């Protein structure tokens, strides 16, 4: 297919790494390419002093500790909101460094504490390992709120792509397990539905960075079986949840030429229908991951919208 991609994004298409996930060897190659993408991303120098430290928090039962990176505005005198940030990468790629500049900028703009989660990746660690790692990090943030300087009434969860899907799954776990209480969920271009049966998922087989073949590999790796089965947990694929009532307010984003577009729109619609305060932003002429092109006007608007949504959702 041909795609009317934003002219400011077009020159970057040849520079972005080609991601073609077909088997484990291709996944290893894609992981090795991560440094190429990091080299393309501009670093960020914060205006305000920010303390950054790596640590590990208790993992799920009978599982290893979960590495996290804590970003805290320096010199605070009172508690601020906290955000558990979950990186993207189709459940099989990504780490703390890939999204370091983005998180650093969010902390600088908002003056909040962010705990970024280095959850275990599939296929080495299929569901429920990744989402349980994220939930364990959320529990730790809530338990250590005083020590972190976080207001326990203003804790949110959020992320991009698979991180958006894991954020939705973590929010479902928090609701169904009786806490911790969340005040907000940010679901950026979220990966939510293993059934792969929307118009955008069926048609977008060759879109940049992410497409249907990659999505099939991603879900098969995460679930440890072929996607679309009858017994997939809603904590793995939140689109499977039959009851979305009682979840925290949500901000959902989608990109036009993204196979994940329609599942994000549908999840936002269902959240709203379930009585959850929900805002949906759809960005024309963009593709999955186009926000890596920070210089484009549409990317600047996407980031401004994200900052504004977090400011309102975390009650700053």
C-alpha positions as CSV (number, residue, x, y, z in Angstrom):
1,X,0.0,0.0,0.0
2,X,1.0,3.6,-0.3
3,X,0.7,5.9,2.7
4,X,0.3,9.7,2.8
5,X,2.9,10.2,5.5
6,X,3.7,13.6,6.8
7,X,6.3,15.2,4.6
8,X,8.5,16.1,7.6
9,X,8.6,12.4,8.5
10,X,9.5,11.1,5.1
11,X,13.2,11.9,5.0
12,X,13.6,9.8,8.2
13,X,12.2,6.6,6.8
14,X,15.5,5.5,5.3
15,X,17.4,6.3,8.5
16,X,15.1,4.4,10.9
17,X,16.2,0.8,11.4
18,X,14.1,-1.8,9.5
19,X,12.4,-4.1,12.0
20,X,11.4,-7.4,10.5
21,X,10.5,-10.0,13.1
22,X,10.1,-13.4,11.6
23,X,12.0,-15.7,14.0
24,X,14.3,-15.7,16.9
25,X,17.4,-14.9,14.8
26,X,15.7,-11.8,13.4
27,X,14.8,-10.8,16.9
28,X,18.4,-11.1,18.1
29,X,19.4,-9.0,15.1
30,X,16.8,-6.4,15.9
31,X,18.0,-6.2,19.5
32,X,21.6,-5.6,18.2
33,X,20.2,-2.8,16.0
34,X,19.0,-0.9,19.1
35,X,22.2,1.0,19.3
36,X,21.6,2.4,15.8
37,X,18.2,3.8,16.8
38,X,19.7,5.2,20.0
39,X,22.3,7.0,17.9
40,X,19.6,8.7,15.9
41,X,17.8,10.0,18.9
42,X,18.9,13.3,20.3
43,X,20.0,13.4,23.9
44,X,18.2,15.7,26.3
45,X,19.8,18.1,28.7
46,X,17.3,19.0,31.4
47,X,16.8,22.6,32.4
48,X,16.2,21.6,36.1
49,X,18.4,19.4,38.2
50,X,17.2,15.8,38.2
51,X,18.5,12.9,40.3
52,X,18.7,9.6,38.3
53,X,19.5,6.3,39.9
54,X,19.2,2.6,39.0
55,X,18.0,0.1,41.6
56,X,16.0,-3.2,41.7
57,X,12.7,-3.8,43.5
58,X,11.1,-7.0,44.7
59,X,9.8,-9.0,41.8
60,X,6.7,-11.2,41.6
61,X,6.5,-14.3,43.8
62,X,9.3,-16.7,43.0
63,X,10.7,-14.3,40.3
64,X,13.9,-12.2,40.2
65,X,14.0,-8.6,41.4
66,X,12.9,-6.0,38.8
67,X,15.4,-3.4,37.6
68,X,14.0,0.1,37.6
69,X,15.4,3.6,37.0
70,X,14.2,6.4,39.3
71,X,14.0,10.0,38.1
72,X,13.4,12.6,40.8
73,X,13.4,16.4,40.6
74,X,16.2,17.6,42.9
75,X,15.6,19.9,45.8
76,X,11.9,19.1,46.3
77,X,10.3,20.2,49.6
78,X,6.9,18.4,49.2
79,X,5.5,15.2,47.7
80,X,4.8,15.2,44.0
81,X,2.9,12.8,41.7
82,X,4.5,9.6,40.6
83,X,4.4,7.8,37.3
84,X,5.3,4.2,36.6
85,X,6.6,4.3,33.1
86,X,6.7,1.2,30.9
87,X,8.8,1.2,27.8
88,X,7.7,-0.1,24.3
89,X,9.2,-2.7,22.0
90,X,6.5,-5.2,21.1
91,X,7.1,-7.2,24.4
92,X,10.4,-8.4,22.9
93,X,12.6,-5.3,22.5
94,X,13.5,-2.2,24.4
95,X,15.1,-1.3,27.6
96,X,15.6,1.7,30.0
97,X,18.2,3.4,27.8
98,X,16.0,3.5,24.7
99,X,13.4,5.8,26.4
100,X,15.8,7.6,28.8
101,X,15.7,10.9,27.0
102,X,11.9,10.9,26.8
103,X,11.5,10.1,30.5
104,X,14.1,12.7,31.4
105,X,12.2,15.3,29.5
106,X,8.9,14.4,31.1
107,X,10.4,14.8,34.5
108,X,11.9,18.1,33.6
109,X,8.7,19.4,32.1
110,X,6.4,18.1,34.9
111,X,8.4,18.0,38.0
112,X,7.2,14.5,38.9
113,X,8.9,11.3,40.0
114,X,9.1,8.7,37.3
115,X,10.0,5.0,37.9
116,X,10.9,3.4,34.6
117,X,10.5,-0.4,34.6
118,X,13.0,-2.8,32.9
119,X,10.6,-5.7,32.8
120,X,11.6,-9.1,31.5
121,X,11.2,-9.6,27.7
122,X,9.5,-12.3,25.7
123,X,10.0,-14.9,24.3
124,X,12.5,-15.8,27.0
125,X,9.9,-14.6,29.6
126,X,6.4,-14.9,28.2
127,X,3.2,-13.7,29.9
128,X,2.6,-13.2,32.7
129,X,6.3,-12.3,33.5
130,X,6.3,-8.8,31.8
131,X,3.0,-7.5,33.2
132,X,3.7,-9.0,36.7
133,X,7.1,-7.2,36.7
134,X,5.2,-3.9,36.0
135,X,2.7,-4.6,38.7
136,X,5.4,-5.4,41.2
137,X,7.1,-2.1,40.4
138,X,3.7,-0.3,40.9
139,X,3.3,-2.0,44.3
140,X,6.8,-0.9,45.3
141,X,6.2,2.7,44.3
142,X,3.0,2.8,46.3
143,X,4.7,1.2,49.3
144,X,7.7,3.5,49.2
145,X,5.8,6.6,48.3
146,X,7.0,8.6,51.4
147,X,10.6,7.5,50.7
148,X,10.3,8.5,47.0
149,X,8.6,11.8,47.8
150,X,5.5,10.7,45.9
151,X,2.0,11.6,46.8
152,X,0.2,8.2,47.1
153,X,-3.1,9.7,45.9
154,X,-1.5,10.8,42.6
155,X,0.2,7.7,41.1
156,X,-0.3,6.9,37.5
157,X,0.9,4.3,35.0
158,X,1.8,4.9,31.3
159,X,3.9,3.9,28.4
160,X,4.1,3.6,24.6
161,X,3.2,0.7,22.3
162,X,3.7,-2.6,24.2
163,X,4.3,-0.3,27.2
164,X,0.8,1.1,26.6
165,X,-0.6,-2.4,26.5
166,X,1.3,-3.3,29.7
167,X,0.1,-0.1,31.3
168,X,-3.5,-1.1,30.5
169,X,-2.8,-4.6,31.9
170,X,-1.3,-3.2,35.0
171,X,-4.3,-1.0,35.6
172,X,-6.6,-4.0,35.3
173,X,-4.4,-5.9,37.8
174,X,-4.5,-3.0,40.2
175,X,-8.3,-2.8,40.0
176,X,-8.9,-6.5,40.3
177,X,-6.3,-7.1,43.1
178,X,-7.5,-4.2,45.2
179,X,-4.7,-1.8,44.6
180,X,-2.6,0.2,44.5
181,X,-5.0,2.9,43.5
182,X,-4.2,4.7,40.3
183,X,-5.3,8.2,39.4
184,X,-4.5,8.0,35.7
185,X,-3.4,5.7,32.8
186,X,-1.5,7.0,29.7
187,X,-1.9,4.5,26.9
188,X,0.3,5.7,24.0
189,X,-0.3,3.9,20.7
190,X,-1.1,0.8,22.8
191,X,-0.7,-2.9,21.8
192,X,-3.9,-4.4,23.3
193,X,-5.4,-7.1,21.1
194,X,-3.9,-10.4,20.1
195,X,-6.8,-11.3,17.8
196,X,-5.3,-9.2,15.0
197,X,-8.6,-8.7,13.4
198,X,-9.1,-4.9,12.9
199,X,-9.1,-3.1,9.6
200,X,-5.7,-1.5,10.4
201,X,-4.2,-4.7,11.6
202,X,-5.3,-6.6,8.5
203,X,-4.3,-4.0,6.0
204,X,-1.0,-2.5,7.3
205,X,1.4,-5.3,6.4
206,X,4.3,-3.0,5.3
207,X,4.0,0.2,7.4
208,X,7.3,1.6,8.8
209,X,8.7,0.2,12.0
210,X,5.6,-1.8,12.9
211,X,3.3,-3.9,10.8
212,X,1.1,-7.0,10.9
213,X,3.9,-9.5,10.5
214,X,5.8,-7.9,13.4
215,X,2.6,-7.9,15.5
216,X,2.0,-11.6,14.8
217,X,5.6,-12.4,16.0
218,X,5.2,-10.1,19.0
219,X,2.0,-11.7,20.3
220,X,3.2,-15.3,19.6
221,X,6.3,-14.5,21.6
222,X,4.4,-12.8,24.5
223,X,1.7,-15.5,24.8
224,X,4.0,-18.4,24.1
225,X,1.5,-19.8,21.7
226,X,-0.4,-18.7,18.5
227,X,-2.3,-15.5,19.1
228,X,-6.1,-15.3,18.9
229,X,-6.9,-18.4,21.0
230,X,-9.9,-18.8,23.2
231,X,-8.2,-18.6,26.6
232,X,-6.0,-15.5,26.4
233,X,-6.0,-13.5,29.6
234,X,-7.2,-9.9,29.6
235,X,-4.1,-9.0,31.6
236,X,-2.1,-10.1,28.6
237,X,-4.4,-8.6,26.0
238,X,-6.5,-5.9,27.7
239,X,-8.9,-5.7,24.7
240,X,-10.1,-9.1,25.9
241,X,-11.4,-7.6,29.2
242,X,-15.2,-7.8,29.3
243,X,-15.6,-5.2,32.1
244,X,-13.7,-1.9,32.0
245,X,-15.6,-0.2,34.7
246,X,-13.7,1.2,37.7
247,X,-10.5,1.8,35.8
248,X,-8.6,5.1,36.2
249,X,-9.1,8.0,33.8
250,X,-7.3,7.4,30.5
251,X,-5.5,9.3,27.8
252,X,-5.2,7.2,24.6
253,X,-3.2,8.1,21.5
254,X,-3.2,6.5,18.0
255,X,-1.4,7.0,14.7
256,X,-3.0,6.9,11.3
257,X,-0.7,4.4,9.6
258,X,-0.3,2.0,12.5
259,X,-1.7,-1.5,12.6
260,X,-2.5,-0.8,16.3
261,X,-4.7,2.2,15.4
262,X,-8.1,0.6,15.5
263,X,-7.6,-1.4,18.7
264,X,-6.5,1.8,20.5
265,X,-9.6,3.6,19.2
266,X,-11.9,0.7,20.2
267,X,-10.4,0.4,23.7
268,X,-10.8,4.2,24.2
269,X,-14.4,3.9,23.1
270,X,-15.1,1.0,25.4
271,X,-13.5,2.8,28.4
272,X,-15.7,5.8,27.8
273,X,-18.8,3.5,27.5
274,X,-17.8,1.9,30.8
275,X,-17.9,5.3,32.5
276,X,-14.2,5.8,32.6
277,X,-13.2,9.5,31.8
278,X,-11.3,9.0,28.6
279,X,-9.6,11.2,26.1
280,X,-8.5,10.0,22.7
281,X,-6.1,11.8,20.4
282,X,-5.5,10.5,16.8
283,X,-2.7,11.9,14.8
284,X,-3.0,12.0,11.0
285,X,-0.2,11.1,8.6
286,X,1.9,9.5,11.3
287,X,3.1,5.9,11.7
288,X,3.9,3.7,14.7
289,X,7.1,5.1,16.3
290,X,7.1,8.3,14.2
291,X,7.4,10.2,17.5
292,X,11.1,9.3,17.4
293,X,11.4,12.1,14.8
294,X,11.3,14.8,17.4
295,X,11.9,17.7,14.9
296,X,8.6,17.2,13.1
297,X,5.7,19.6,14.0
298,X,3.3,16.7,14.5
299,X,5.7,15.1,17.0
300,X,6.0,18.3,18.9
301,X,2.2,18.4,19.1
302,X,2.0,14.8,20.2
303,X,4.5,15.4,23.0
304,X,2.8,18.7,24.1
305,X,-0.5,16.8,24.3
306,X,1.1,14.0,26.4
307,X,2.6,16.5,28.8
308,X,-0.7,18.3,29.1
309,X,-2.6,15.0,29.6
310,X,-0.2,13.9,32.3
311,X,-0.4,17.3,34.0
312,X,-4.2,17.0,34.2
313,X,-4.3,13.3,34.9
314,X,-1.8,13.5,37.8
315,X,-3.5,16.6,39.1
316,X,-0.5,18.9,38.9
